[in-house]
Amino acid sequence: MKTIQNELRNILFEQLKETFDISLEDIQFSIPPLRKFGDLSTTLPFVIAKKEGKKPFLIGKEIIEKIEGKTDRFTNVKIEGGGFLNFHLKKGDFLNYIIENIETGPDKKKEKIIVEHTSINPNKSAHIGHLRNSCLGDTLARSFKFLEYEVEIQNYLDDTGIQVADVVWGLVDHEKKGLEDIKKN
């Protein structure tokens, strides 16, 4: 969706920069609160109207005239609520765009993210809160990985369960001691 927003932002800017005093930063998009208003919305007519002392509705009509035929991404562009410019995406084209670019991910980030979250305490009864925290931590880590951050996951253990298991492993597998050897010490 960001790619389509950027494409539309560039089209609007190129078509309107000669007529209106605008910058790329003036062209912001949001998703309308109701689907009937379209897939993308911009308050650009309000921004221009404030600068030029005109009615946003009339600015919106002028914008629609200037961009008509400049992109085929939309089935309809309407003015709603006195000046909101609402765009209705061509569903098939949008789906094809997503399928064609499914392998295209975000750029690799230079920052390293450390996600620390708790593990379930084996010395207590498990409950839904334990599972929730593990799921939230794992989901957050996976989201950062998808966004191409270098991610390190650190699980916080709030009990001695894992430490006891490590000691037992060390004595049995690393030191090769049996139960009788351990009892002697």
N, C-alpha and C positions, 0 to 999 in steps of 0.2 A: 504494500500500500504506500510505503514511503517513496518508492520509485515513481509510482503514478502521481503522487502529490508533487514530487520534484519536477516531473515532466509538465504537469499542469501549471505549476508555479512559473516555470520558464516560459511557457506559452503565454500566460497572462502578462508577464512582465514585458516580453517582446512586443506583444500587441498593444499594450497600454502605455508604455513608457513615453511615447511621443505625445500622447493626449493628456496624461495625468502625471503629477509629481509623485511618483511612487518608487519604492525600492523593493528588492526581493524580500526583505524582512517584513514589509507591510503585508505580504501575501501569506497568511496563515490559514491552515485548515483544521477542521474538527469533524467529528462524526455527529450528525444530527441526532437529537434525542429520540425521534421516531423514524422508523424505516420509510414511512410515506414521504418524508422530506428529502430522501435521497441517501447517497452513500458518503458524500463529502459535502462540507459546507464551508463557506468563507464569509468573513465580515468585511471584506475589502471595500464594498460600496460605502459602508459606514466610515471607514478610514479615509477614503477619498472625499466623501461628503463633508467630513469635519474640516479637512484642509481647504476645500474649495467653497464651502458655504452653500452647498446644493443639497437636494433631497436624495437620500440613499437609494430610494426606489428608482429614481430617474438615472442615477449613476449605474445601477445594476442593469437596467435595460440597455444602456449604452455599452456596457461591458459585454453583454450577451451578443449584441450586434457585431462587436469587434472580433470576438473569438469564434463566431459561427463558421464552421467548416475548417477550423485550424487543427482540430484533433478529432479522431474517430473513437476515442475511448468511452464516450458517453452517449446515451440514448436521448438524454434530455437535460437541459439546464433551466432552472426556474428561479424566480425571485419570490421569496416567502418572507412573511413577517416584516414588511416594510423595507427590506434591503438585504436580507440574507440571500446569498447566491448558493443554490443547492444543485449538486451534480449527481445524476443517476448513471452509474457505471453500466456498460454493456457486460452482462453477466458472462456470456460465452467467451468474450475476449479476455476478461479478467481471469477466468479459469484457465484458459490457454496460456496466458502470461505466467501464471503460477506454475503450471506444469512444465513449461519451457525453461523456467529459471529455478526449478526445485533444487538443483545442485549448487546454485549460487548462494553462498553464505556471506556473512559479514566479514569484514577485514580483520585479520589477526591483530589483537591488542597487545601493547607492550607491558601493560600492568599485570601484576600477579595478584590474584585474589585468594585469600585464605578463608575458607568456610569452616567454622568450628561449630559442631552441634553435638548434642548429647546422645549417648547410646542408652538402650534400656538397661536399667539396673537389675542384674540377675538375682540380687539378694532380696528383692521385693516382688510383690505381685505386679504383673504387667497390667497396664490399663491403657485406654485409648489415647491419653495424653502422651504417653511414651512413644507410641506409634506415630502420632501427629508430629512430634518434634523431629523424629528421624526422617519422616517423609518431607517435612518442610526443609530441613537441612540438605537432604539429597536433591530435592527439586531445585533449590537455589543453586547448588553446585553444578547441576546439569545445565541449568539456564545460562550460567556464566560460561561454561564450556562451549555451549552452542554459540554464544556471542564471541567466541574465539579468545577468551581470556585464558591465561595460564592459571589453573586452579589447583590448590592444595587443600585436601580435606583432612581436618583433624577432628577425631571423635573424642569428646571429653567423657571420661569414665568417672562417675561420681561414687565409686565404691572400690572395694579391694578384690572383687571377683576376678578380674582379668590379671591382677598382680599375682594372686594365688595360683592361677592357672599357669602363668609364666614361670613361677618358682618350681612348680611340680614338673613342668616340661623340662626346665633346666636340669633338675636333679635326675630325672628318669632318662631323658634322651641325650642330654649334653654330657652330664657327669657319669652316666651309665650306672647309677646307683639303684639298688632294689630297695624294697620296703625294710628289710633287716638292716641294711647299711644306713638308711636314714634314721631308724630308731636308735642306732648306736650313738649318733651324734646328738 
